[in-house]
């Protein structure tokens, strides 16, 4: 083998996953991955099927929603309940605001 040439080594995804999750946790203070793992228990199975927490900036949680009707329903009637449920699941105030946005949106607002 020539000097300076790298050998490719196969690595199982399962071996990389803990390191990747640790990096994500550090960037979000560890809260977003924990919210993701608890999400169905926090909001219920049906809501979880249509939503995904995607960004946590400070105490503002951005949640992508796969359907406009669901987004309107959650925004109008369930925002406060979800904020309270997230905070209750952690036993402290983790979020104070939640923003719903269409799935695939790149906006961090």
C-alpha angles and dihedrals in degrees: 000000000000118000113256093028115118125225116226115232123196115231127187116240089234089063093053098042099079091052092048092048090049091055091049091049092051092051093051098035087256094287105104096058089047091049089050093051092049097038100105090049092048100048102018131253098279096051091042090056089062102036140059127187104228109167138026115192113175103313095333116105120200115206124190116218123200097212135042094224091054090047092053092047094049094044095049104037113014108038096099093042092053093048090051092046093051092049092045091052090057096039091234142057106288099154134022098178137036127195122196119207137172117275112268094025113144095200116119091197 
